[in-house]
């Protein structure tokens, strides 16, 4: 996160905490007076502004998105190699040099009938 996104997130969080405290204080004062009034407009506006500023700070701190199309991602991986997307990932298995390696090394389907026949042969004693 850059300092801009960190400071924007901190300011948004501080505004949201202040708005929540103001709303709680307003509710406590209304409980003492035994009356019910609506929340003042300035507190509602502060909540909305704080939410927007906090959301902006969180959006600014996100990493660059990867391409959605598989052929764009595969082309980037083949041209630039393993380090093309390494800065925004924490999983080492997620960045491989061959984008189709996962398809080439996956296990094939299990033949249940063959396993059942093998098990039946193993369970039956062999008459010799």
Secondary structure, 3 states (H helix, E strand, C coil): CCHHHHHHHHHHHHHHHHHHHHHHHHHHHHHHHCCCCCCCHHHHHHHHHHHHHHHHHHHHCCCCCCCCCHHHHHHHHHHHCHHHCHHHCCCHHHCCCCCCHHHHHCCCCCCHHHHHHHHHHHHCCCCC
